[in-house]
Every structure is written in C-alpha cells, then in structure tokens.
C-alpha cells in the first residue's frame, strides 16, 4: 500500500488517533492519543466554543471572496496513515491556478501578535509552525497523487486568519516547501508512528510553548506518567 493511499477524498471520514493538523504538536501528547490505555480530559465548553467560532469565521471569509471559486466542503487528505481535512480549495479562474485554503481564528491578542510578526518580516513558518506544517502536508499529499487544476499542481496556500472579537482578517500566501516537509514534518510523523508500533511513550520535547501544556487534554496524565512503554 502506498504511503499516500487515499490521499484525496471529499467524503467525510473519522480518523483514529491524531491528524495532520497536529503533526508538529507535542510528540508525547500524540503518543497518549495513539494509546488505547489513556484518555484525555474533555475540553471545557469555553474551548469548544472557540472552535465553533472558527468554523463560523470560515463562512465569513467565503462570503467576502465572491470573485473566486471557493469550495464549500472540506477535503480529506492522508499522509503516512494520518488524516486531515483542508478547509477548501480556491480556484482563481482568471489566472487558471488553484490554492489550498486554510482558515483559522484567533483572539485579539494572538491576532495582534501575528500581525506584528508579519510586519517585522516573519512568515507563517516562524509565527505559526503547526499551521504551516498542516498546510504543507495538504499540498504534499495532493502533489503526491498528481491532483491538478488547469493542468497545474497546487503549490501555494492562502492562509486566512480572522480575529474573533472584531472580525478583522489577515491573509498570507506561502508556497509548497518540499524540503521542510521531507526533512522535518515527515520525520516527526515517522517518529511517533514508530513509537506507536513499539508501544512507547516519548518524553516531553523541548520545543513546547506554555499554552500547549495548559490546553492539553492529557495534562494530568503527562505529569503522572514517566517516559515508558505501554502494552497494546
């Protein structure tokens, strides 16, 4: 079976474990997600409402781009047996080119910080590496399967952020980076997949930001469980 089998599909699907949107998340958390022996604490209603607002934000952006053909459904992709759903594909018929479209929502503080970073010359890879990796994997999967629009592969992502409080919108465009995907992201996925096969729980990585631990649904389990192996 190909490592990219079933990489593109518009039908809904449920994925076990974790998906491509978390490819650069905490390796230890991903191990907990893969194990049938650990169950995370359900997210609080306030956090879930944040996700709902993100979905509503997508509709706002779609209504503000009437000049472009924008898919209204999420497309399923899969890389290394890990799945995800890209928010859509934008087709610019004028230039005969298609783009992956990813839409995120942020609170006013995070949005302002992102805008300041962009103004200072920083890109999405530096400012939001997890989002960047997610979109890169989507482009990677579609290119591996030879999916094209107007005979051309999708090599760019339109990354949209909407500020939840006032509705301000930020749009950034970045290109497919095969070196980044191959040398960093795919290796990270392979590492966690190998840990799953061995029944291992990886240690806490040194690249985490404080909010990642604070919002983690395995926070209590992580503190109580040392690096070890579990039986499946």
MODAFEN-V501285 format. One record per residue. N is the residue number from 1. RES is the residue in one small letter. PHI is phi in whole degrees, -180 to 180 (999 if undefined). PSI is psi in whole degrees, -180 to 180 (none if undefined). OMEGA is omega in whole degrees, 0 to 359 (* if undefined). Layout:
n=(N | N)
res=(RES | RES)
phi=(PHI | PHI)
psi=(PSI | PSI)
omega=(OMEGA | OMEGA)
This chain:
n=(1 | 2 | 3 | 4 | 5 | 6 | 7 | 8 | 9 | 10 | 11 | 12 | 13 | 14 | 15 | 16 | 17 | 18 | 19 | 20 | 21 | 22 | 23 | 24 | 25 | 26 | 27 | 28 | 29 | 30 | 31 | 32 | 33 | 34 | 35 | 36 | 37 | 38 | 39 | 40 | 41 | 42 | 43 | 44 | 45 | 46 | 47 | 48 | 49 | 50 | 51 | 52 | 53 | 54 | 55 | 56 | 57 | 58 | 59 | 60 | 61 | 62 | 63 | 64 | 65 | 66 | 67 | 68 | 69 | 70 | 71 | 72 | 73 | 74 | 75 | 76 | 77 | 78 | 79 | 80 | 81 | 82 | 83 | 84 | 85 | 86 | 87 | 88 | 89 | 90 | 91 | 92 | 93 | 94 | 95 | 96 | 97 | 98 | 99 | 100 | 101 | 102 | 103 | 104 | 105 | 106 | 107 | 108 | 109 | 110 | 111 | 112 | 113 | 114 | 115 | 116 | 117 | 118 | 119 | 120 | 121 | 122 | 123 | 124 | 125 | 126 | 127 | 128 | 129 | 130 | 131 | 132 | 133 | 134 | 135 | 136 | 137 | 138 | 139 | 140 | 141 | 142 | 143 | 144 | 145 | 146 | 147 | 148 | 149 | 150 | 151 | 152 | 153 | 154 | 155 | 156 | 157 | 158 | 159 | 160 | 161 | 162 | 163 | 164 | 165 | 166 | 167 | 168 | 169 | 170 | 171 | 172 | 173 | 174 | 175 | 176 | 177 | 178 | 179 | 180 | 181 | 182 | 183 | 184 | 185 | 186 | 187 | 188 | 189 | 190 | 191 | 192 | 193 | 194 | 195 | 196 | 197 | 198 | 199 | 200 | 201 | 202 | 203 | 204 | 205 | 206 | 207 | 208 | 209 | 210 | 211 | 212 | 213 | 214 | 215 | 216 | 217 | 218 | 219 | 220 | 221 | 222 | 223 | 224 | 225 | 226 | 227 | 228 | 229 | 230 | 231 | 232)
res=(x | x | x | x | x | x | x | x | x | x | x | x | x | x | x | x | x | x | x | x | x | x | x | x | x | x | x | x | x | x | x | x | x | x | x | x | x | x | x | x | x | x | x | x | x | x | x | x | x | x | x | x | x | x | x | x | x | x | x | x | x | x | x | x | x | x | x | x | x | x | x | x | x | x | x | x | x | x | x | x | x | x | x | x | x | x | x | x | x | x | x | x | x | x | x | x | x | x | x | x | x | x | x | x | x | x | x | x | x | x | x | x | x | x | x | x | x | x | x | x | x | x | x | x | x | x | x | x | x | x | x | x | x | x | x | x | x | x | x | x | x | x | x | x | x | x | x | x | x | x | x | x | x | x | x | x | x | x | x | x | x | x | x | x | x | x | x | x | x | x | x | x | x | x | x | x | x | x | x | x | x | x | x | x | x | x | x | x | x | x | x | x | x | x | x | x | x | x | x | x | x | x | x | x | x | x | x | x | x | x | x | x | x | x | x | x | x | x | x | x | x | x | x | x | x | x | x | x | x | x | x | x)
phi=(999 | -66 | -65 | -118 | -56 | 67 | -71 | -138 | -161 | -91 | -79 | -66 | -157 | -102 | -111 | -84 | 71 | -125 | -116 | -64 | -66 | -112 | -57 | -107 | -76 | -58 | -61 | -67 | -59 | -65 | -65 | -62 | -64 | -75 | -84 | -76 | -91 | -122 | -130 | -73 | -75 | -56 | -67 | -73 | -53 | -61 | -68 | -64 | -65 | -62 | -67 | -61 | -65 | -64 | -66 | -64 | -62 | -60 | -66 | -61 | -66 | -61 | -69 | -94 | -127 | -69 | -83 | -118 | -80 | -120 | -63 | -102 | -129 | -84 | -105 | -87 | -132 | -146 | -137 | 52 | 64 | -115 | -109 | -164 | -130 | -76 | -67 | 170 | -125 | -101 | -111 | -94 | -69 | -67 | -104 | 54 | -146 | -115 | -132 | -68 | -119 | -123 | -123 | -124 | -122 | -138 | -75 | -62 | -68 | -67 | -64 | -63 | -64 | -64 | -62 | -64 | -64 | -63 | -63 | -82 | 95 | -88 | -102 | -64 | -58 | -83 | -81 | -139 | -59 | -69 | -66 | -62 | -63 | -58 | -66 | -63 | -67 | -64 | -64 | -61 | -62 | -68 | -70 | -63 | -94 | 68 | -79 | -131 | -129 | 55 | 77 | -121 | -71 | -86 | -123 | -139 | -121 | -96 | -102 | -111 | -123 | -116 | -82 | -68 | -80 | -113 | 84 | -64 | -124 | -122 | -126 | -129 | -118 | -139 | -98 | -64 | -123 | -63 | -65 | -61 | -63 | -72 | -87 | -122 | -72 | -64 | -66 | -65 | -64 | -59 | -63 | -71 | -62 | -66 | -63 | -62 | -64 | -89 | 70 | -107 | -110 | -73 | -76 | -73 | -73 | -99 | -105 | -78 | -96 | -53 | -64 | -65 | -75 | -63 | -98 | -73 | -80 | -113 | -57 | -67 | -62 | -62 | -69 | -91 | -109 | -74 | -61 | -164 | -115 | -119 | -95 | -106)
psi=(137 | 149 | -15 | 22 | 131 | 38 | -21 | 123 | 134 | -4 | 146 | 152 | 145 | 136 | 140 | 154 | -126 | 163 | -177 | -25 | -15 | 15 | -31 | 19 | 180 | 124 | -36 | -43 | -41 | -34 | -42 | -41 | -35 | -25 | 136 | -6 | -12 | 140 | 125 | 159 | 130 | 143 | 150 | 155 | -37 | -43 | -41 | -35 | -31 | -40 | -39 | -40 | -33 | -40 | -41 | -34 | -35 | -40 | -37 | -45 | -40 | -40 | -22 | 6 | 55 | -17 | -8 | 149 | 111 | 124 | 146 | 8 | 154 | 142 | 136 | 134 | 160 | 136 | 127 | 43 | 18 | 133 | 166 | 170 | 113 | 149 | -29 | 179 | 128 | 125 | 118 | 100 | -22 | -42 | 2 | 56 | 147 | 153 | 143 | 140 | 124 | 132 | 127 | 160 | 148 | 156 | 172 | -37 | -47 | -37 | -45 | -40 | -41 | -45 | -39 | -39 | -43 | -42 | -31 | 2 | 9 | 150 | 178 | -34 | -40 | -38 | -40 | 72 | -33 | -41 | -40 | -46 | -40 | -51 | -37 | -39 | -36 | -46 | -40 | -47 | -44 | -36 | -37 | -31 | 4 | 29 | 125 | 161 | 130 | 31 | 8 | 141 | 161 | 115 | 10 | 151 | 134 | 111 | 113 | 134 | 133 | 132 | 123 | -28 | -47 | -9 | 12 | 149 | 138 | 135 | 127 | 142 | 132 | 158 | 162 | 133 | 91 | -34 | -45 | -45 | -48 | -41 | -19 | -60 | -49 | -35 | -37 | -44 | -44 | -39 | -46 | -37 | -39 | -39 | -40 | -44 | -33 | -6 | 38 | 150 | 116 | 161 | 173 | 122 | 165 | 10 | 9 | 149 | 152 | -39 | -28 | -37 | -39 | -36 | 4 | 132 | 1 | 21 | -49 | -42 | -41 | -42 | -31 | -19 | 116 | 169 | 127 | -171 | 148 | 158 | 134 | none)
omega=(179 | 176 | 183 | 182 | 179 | 188 | 185 | 183 | 181 | 179 | 179 | 181 | 176 | 182 | 177 | 178 | 182 | 185 | 185 | 179 | 182 | 186 | 178 | 177 | 180 | 181 | 181 | 177 | 181 | 176 | 177 | 180 | 181 | 185 | 176 | 184 | 183 | 179 | 182 | 176 | 180 | 178 | 181 | 181 | 181 | 180 | 179 | 178 | 177 | 178 | 178 | 179 | 178 | 178 | 178 | 180 | 179 | 181 | 178 | 181 | 180 | 180 | 181 | 178 | 184 | 184 | 180 | 176 | 184 | 180 | 181 | 180 | 178 | 180 | 183 | 175 | 180 | 177 | 179 | 179 | 174 | 186 | 176 | 179 | 178 | 187 | 179 | 175 | 177 | 178 | 176 | 184 | 181 | 180 | 178 | 179 | 180 | 181 | 166 | 176 | 175 | 181 | 178 | 174 | 180 | 172 | 187 | 181 | 180 | 180 | 180 | 179 | 178 | 180 | 178 | 178 | 178 | 179 | 180 | 177 | 180 | 180 | 181 | 180 | 181 | 185 | 181 | 185 | 181 | 177 | 180 | 180 | 180 | 181 | 179 | 178 | 178 | 178 | 181 | 181 | 182 | 178 | 179 | 181 | 175 | 179 | 184 | 172 | 186 | 178 | 182 | 178 | 176 | 183 | 179 | 176 | 170 | 185 | 185 | 175 | 175 | 180 | 192 | 186 | 185 | 177 | 177 | 184 | 174 | 181 | 178 | 179 | 175 | 186 | 176 | 182 | 184 | 180 | 178 | 181 | 185 | 187 | 184 | 191 | 181 | 177 | 178 | 179 | 179 | 181 | 180 | 177 | 178 | 178 | 178 | 181 | 181 | 184 | 185 | 171 | 181 | 179 | 179 | 180 | 184 | 184 | 186 | 171 | 184 | 183 | 181 | 177 | 182 | 182 | 183 | 180 | 175 | 186 | 181 | 179 | 183 | 182 | 185 | 187 | 177 | 176 | 186 | 174 | 177 | 179 | 180 | *)
